[in-house]
Amino acid sequence: MSQHHTLQADSLLTLPARRGACLWVESGTVWFTADGADVVLAAGQRYWIEEDEPLLLQAMHPSRVRLTEPLRTASAISGLERLRRYLQNALSQG
């Protein structure tokens, strides 16, 4: 099951995210903080939620987002997300 939300530019939205859920930006650009880091997602990008905590989103442009229910393989997804971040960080340090 998914929840769809439409945001106007500069509007705020709090989502009750659970570990293993996926936030998908269908259109626009949103900003939020997760795990102590700022995250900016543009249309077509996704973010797998790693902790049970609310997300406070701010739309940088008119945006539409979808929050999906946690998957049963949340721990595997969490591990893949950590690996992606590690590789991204390693590549950016060159």
N, C-alpha and C positions, 0 to 999 in steps of 0.2 A: 504494500500500500504506500502511496506517495501523497505528500502535501505540497500543493502548488501555492506560491505567493508572488504577488506583483508589488513592486516597490517603485515609488517615484524617486527621482534624483534627490540625494541627500537625506532620504527618509531612513528610519531605523526600524529594525524588526528583531525581536528576540524569539529564537526557536528552541524548543526543549529537545536538544539533540541527545541521542544515546550512542554509546560505543558501538561501532559497526555500521551506523547509519551513513548514508552518502548524501552530501549536499552537491547538487548539480546546478550550475548556472545555465539556464536555457537561453537567456538574452541579457545584454547589458554587462555591467561590472560591479562586483561587490567586494567589500573589505570587511574583515573580521580578525579577531585575535583568537588563536587556538594554541594550546600548549606553550603559552608565553611568547609566541611569534606572530607577527602580523602576516596575514594571508590576503592576497588579492587574487580573485578569480574572475576571468572573463568568460564570455559566452562559449559554451562547449566544454569548459573545464569542470572537474569534479574534485571533491575533497572527502576523504574517508574520515569519519569522526573517531577519535581514539579514546575519548573520555566521556563519561556521563556528566555533562554540564551544559547549561544553556549557551547558545551562540548568539551574540549581539552582532547583527549584520548592519552595515551601512551601504546603501546603494550609491555608487559613484556616478551612475547614469541611470535612466529608467531601466529597470531590470525585472526579470522573472526567474525565480529559483524553485527548485524542487528538492524536498527532503524525503529520502526513502527510508523505510524501516530497516533496522539492523539486519545484516545477513548472518546466517548461522556460522559462516566462516570468518567471523570478525577478527579472530586472533591471527589468522593467515593474512588477512587484508592489512591489519595493523603492522605486521612484520614486513609486508611488501612496501607499505608506506614509509616505514623507517628506513628500509633499504633505498628507496627512491630518494629520500631526503639526504641520506649519507652520500650517495653517488652524486647528486646535484651539488652538494657542498664541496665534495672532493674535486669535481670538475671546475667549479667556479674559482677554486684556489689555485688551479693550474699547476 
